[in-house]
Amino acid sequence: MKNVNYLSVAGEVMQQIKSKGAFLIAKSKDGEKINLMTIGWAAIGYMWSKPIMTVMVRKSRFTHHIIKKASGFTVSIPTDDLKEALNFCGTKSGRDVDKFKECNLTTIPAQKVETPIIDISGFHYECKIVYKSEMNPDFLCKEYREDVYADNDYHTFYFGEIVACYKTIS
């Protein structure tokens, strides 16, 4: 495991998220539920004088049920080809299947948050949730509302302070 500066790998990480996806992992505060989903959108930046990663989860997703009760989340960005697992986790619901079992993925403890990371080669961001915001469609431009939210399934934004960022090789 090698600690890395979150900004020094941000370009590479964001390109991976955009082109292939990444795993968002959420664990409820009571520890009873854990789920992963594929994300294709995220933001990395600096807000409130802190390094921040922002992820979006639609209210209809099983992960939303878990992350809304969480204190943090992790994002694991594979450096190996995990196209099939990313596709599976982006098209199947944790309500119906055990994605970890189906994709032969395991978790390992994170360094600083309770939510684990996926045991894969890649970059890992550990985030403490500092702010949540449900989208208000009245504030969204018409083009995006019609293009992305025709079904009215809006996202909740989760702003996570990046408390650890590192690269692993499995």
Buried (B, 14 or more C-beta within 10 A) or exposed (E): EEEBEBBEBBEEBBEBBEEBBBBBBBBBEEEEBBBBBBBEBBBBBEEEEBBBBBBBBBBEBBBBBBBBBBBBBBBBBBBEEBEEBBBBBBEBBBEEEEBBEEBEBEBEEBBEBBBBBBEBEBBBBBBBBBEBEEBEEEEBEEEEBEEEBEEEEBBBBBBBBBBBBBBBEE
